[in-house]
Amino acid sequence: MATKKSFSLFDKLLYFVNSLCAAILLFAYFLPYISPKTVPLFSVLSLAVPLLIIINVGFFVYWLIRLKKYLILSGVVLGIGLVFSSPFFKISGKKTFLNDDVKVMSYNVRMFNFYKWIEDEAVDEKIVEFINQKDPDILAIQEYHHSDKRNLQYPYSYFVPKSKHKNFGLAIFSKFPIINKGSLDFKESANNAIFIDIKKGKDTVRVYNVHLQSLKINPTKENFGQENSEKLIERLEIGFQKQATQTEQFLAHEKQWKGKKIVCGDFNNTAYSWVYRQISKGKKDAFAQAGSGLGKSFNYVFPMRIDFILTDPSSEINNYQTFKHKYSDHFPIMARVNW
């Protein structure tokens, strides 16, 4: 009897932790509706949503195996997320391949390993080889480092530097003629958003390459590279506020374009954030439409999807892939888009 009573006490303690995690996750579902400019601290929590989902799935499975009614709590909260939130996991993806699909790739290449973060002298060549092998029709690169020696096989391109050395920034490569191009020039930031208008047959399609404010998270270091947790939170809050301002600038620019569009890039935030909700409004998320698995695009211990390909509602997403090549701190993503 003593063992049974002790076990019951353990169950109650575990259920208390379960309740706390479920409550935090439920609250996190409302974060996309709260601007980082209002309460910056709340935005920090949006980064933890994938982890909170995993924890609640763990509790649900544990209580299910134990045949305990406690599973209802996490089950209900996870169910609410399935209905009202961005998908965390896709069971099966769409694998349609049409001849007139436009293959779009977005890839944060981390300057082609210019500062030797990865101890492999051939990373630069491996990235170029991978891109040429996958042969996307449109290629959006964040943290692009320009070099005349790099052989990306595209007839049209647009590169906007954002550094003192004038060789680091955003780039878009295209197999289709570029008839217009421009830069949003985010103020007081090394990040930016650029766009091109391409001619595909009779259609004109606008392609945005967006790289929102970097949070400077280093997953390989304690406190993500910050000397203490308080300064880390403060830095994240400032970063989220800048992201909000940049998002507003992007939306004001995008509003002027009424035609077909592709918005892709590194948002430096998850699909459970205010910036994602604002930018994805009225668009199709390629992962949600045709992806499978977790869609993890940032090389970290738990799944974070912070790179996106979004399209206008008139498009059809026929395929979506995340490639697990560890040539950067991001994984490349690619979608097949058809109008």
VENSULBEL-V656209 format. One record per helix or strand. SS is the DSSP state (~ for helix, > for strand). FROM is the first residue (numbers start at 0). TO is the last residue. Records with the same first field share a line. If there is no record, write none. Layout:
# VENSULBEL-V656209
SS=FROM-TO ; FROM-TO
This chain:
# VENSULBEL-V656209
~=1-27 ; 30-32 ; 39-45 ; 48-64 ; 70-83 ; 109-112 ; 122-133 ; 221-224 ; 228-253 ; 273-279 ; 285-289
>=89-89 ; 101-107 ; 137-144 ; 155-160 ; 167-173 ; 176-182 ; 191-199 ; 202-210 ; 259-265 ; 282-284 ; 292-292 ; 297-297 ; 306-311 ; 315-321 ; 329-329 ; 332-337
